């Protein structure tokens, strides 16, 4: 299926994407659906650099440093996730015991 709109041509193989987009008043956009894969590594590096981070690879880890701090993960997408975690939750990014319990319960991960 092809939809033409202000953003040009957007392809979706699933007609539900088009119907849902019409319901919420926007055109479907491929950025609404993304999975971590090899094609997300370079965009994650570029995003981190755009945010002012300097990246280095140390063994199996990627490190990003800036005035905002130091972030380390196995890949650039993970590093970007950590940056977003701190951006969203602030310096008190750690979950409290009650948040951990409630989240595990909500997702059925509490054993």
C-alpha angles and dihedrals in degrees: 000000000000124000124193119208144134091300093055124242118355121182125207126172091199116070090203088072091060094045092049091048091052090050093054093042101247139098119256113265128196090224088069088074120046135151128192107258139133091286091063097057099080095042088051091051091048091048092050091049090049088055090056100259125142112216130209132173115225112183107302094346135085116215125198120192133185139136084281092065145266122301125186130186139144092263141012093259090057091048090051089050091054091050090052091046091056091041090054101039101026126217089325091063094141116104118244120235090257092050090050092049094046094047094047089049093048092053095038093244098126095100 
